[in-house]
Each structure stands twice: as structure tokens, then as C-alpha cells.
Amino acid sequence: MKQLALVFVLLSSFMLMACSPSAPDSPNPDSYGQTIKPDHNVPADHQ
């Protein structure tokens, strides 16, 4: 009976951890207003 309670506690804690929303990463404030830099491996006439 003790093992069943332990399994129940473990499974319920795993379910709670899986269902809780995670906070998104905050955006980098230094990157505001900057454009994406072109890939330097692409030739200039194809960019």
C-alpha cells in the first residue's frame, strides 16, 4: 500500500510539472530596431 501511494505521488507531481505553463524567454532589448544580418555564405548577387 505504501508503494502505491509513492507511485501516485510521483505520477501526480510529474503531471503537475508537465501541465504548468513555463515562462517564455524575455526578448533581448539590445536587438530592437536591428534587421537580420544576411548570411555571408550566400554570394552577393544572390542576396
Phi and psi in degrees as a GROMACS rama.xvg file:
@    title "Ramachandran Plot"
@    xaxis  label "Phi"
@    yaxis  label "Psi"
@TYPE xy
-66.9304  -36.4104  LYS-2
-67.7156  -37.0723  GLN-3
-64.4277  -39.799  LEU-4
-66.9577  -38.3634  ALA-5
-65.1477  -43.7591  LEU-6
-63.2601  -40.9597  VAL-7
-62.68  -43.4765  PHE-8
-65.2721  -42.7129  VAL-9
-64.3327  -45.8355  LEU-10
-65.6022  -40.3807  LEU-11
-68.4058  -35.9464  SER-12
-68.8619  -37.3084  SER-13
-65.6547  -39.0246  PHE-14
-67.0515  -38.3279  MET-15
-66.6342  -38.6256  LEU-16
-67.8846  -36.6573  MET-17
-73.2681  -31.5738  ALA-18
-88.7747  -13.1448  CYS-19
-76.245  135.088  SER-20
-71.7759  141.328  PRO-21
-96.9961  148.081  SER-22
-75.5551  134.01  ALA-23
-70.7924  156.301  PRO-24
-67.1586  136.665  ASP-25
-74.1699  142.888  SER-26
-68.476  154.109  PRO-27
-77.2785  116.117  ASN-28
-67.6424  -19.6082  PRO-29
-73.9735  -17.4757  ASP-30
-91.5015  1.6135  SER-31
-67.2313  134.927  TYR-32
82.9703  -0.251564  GLY-33
-99.0025  145.37  GLN-34
-92.6619  164.461  THR-35
-71.8161  130.118  ILE-36
-73.1076  138.581  LYS-37
-68.3629  156.238  PRO-38
-74.3252  127.624  ASP-39
-80.046  -7.69398  HIS-40
-83.2966  -12.3538  ASN-41
-87.7608  132.963  VAL-42
-59.8522  153.207  PRO-43
-64.0425  -33.0034  ALA-44
-76.2037  -12.4136  ASP-45
-99.1352  -5.23166  HIS-46
